């Protein structure tokens, strides 16, 4: 669930940054986009240490899946 949220945030910034007219906001969105990649790497690293039975547990209130 966390990885999907980070990926969704990354996609948002990838798609939004080129549409922003203000250079400062566009720069901020680009920086946030790049940070999301780091977040994805952190989540994946944690997932490597998570037992498979816990990693595959579905959460009913997954806001990203909606």
Order of alpha helices (4+ residues) and beta strands (2+ residues): alpha-alpha-alpha
